[in-house]
């Protein structure tokens, strides 16, 4: 799963202008199967939303989750939903939540449409575009119950680290968008990115919106299926590091001090469900 598009393109570089992350954003295109094309044509107008792109795109109108889902429920945003395996499986286990999956890869979204349709899921919607724009323009402060960032693009070359989705600015942005008690759940199988994330979490400014380790039972589901890519990482001996953090609740004007996670430390250990990213939506 990827939270960032690969480098390339030239005109759509204004997507993260409010936060310190250098991007070269573009929609990732791919060939749709006949079934995926049918899903796109039939289901996307109801279940999906395309963000405008280009230098003259203007600001996006805010997300009206109650109207889009037809109900009020805890709202979860998943950044970089990939082919949607985890999204669909977790949404099925949490029917009382509203889940918005954000992704740039059209075939992945088309596959998720198929999973949602075949599973009879009514609690999943999708946005095609940059997650930073979703967080800056579509949702407001203290509006989200959780944000999930599973296996974001690690941009492993040092000169490309600035392109990583998770930066100090985006951690603060996510914390601001979470309600007090809202959960940030991150997973990565890239060791250097895990160290990077641990450092970001350890050096947050406690005077600004921030998150701290979750030390009580999670209000949202943490168990997720093991995808094809994660299974490959495990076979190759790469550890999956998870960070489960929460926006602190105010307690007499004080918050709990942040814990410094060690690189390689798994904040949450839980059983896994086996799954595969190779399923093709139809």
Beta strands, then each sheet from edge to edge (+ up, - down):
strand 1: 48-50
strand 2: 74-79
strand 3: 97-103
strand 4: 124-128
strand 5: 144-150
strand 6: 178-188
strand 7: 211-213
strand 8: 225-226
strand 9: 241-247
strand 10: 273-274
sheet 1: 1+ 4+ 3+ 2+ 5+ 6+ 9- 7+
sheet 2: 8+ 10+
end
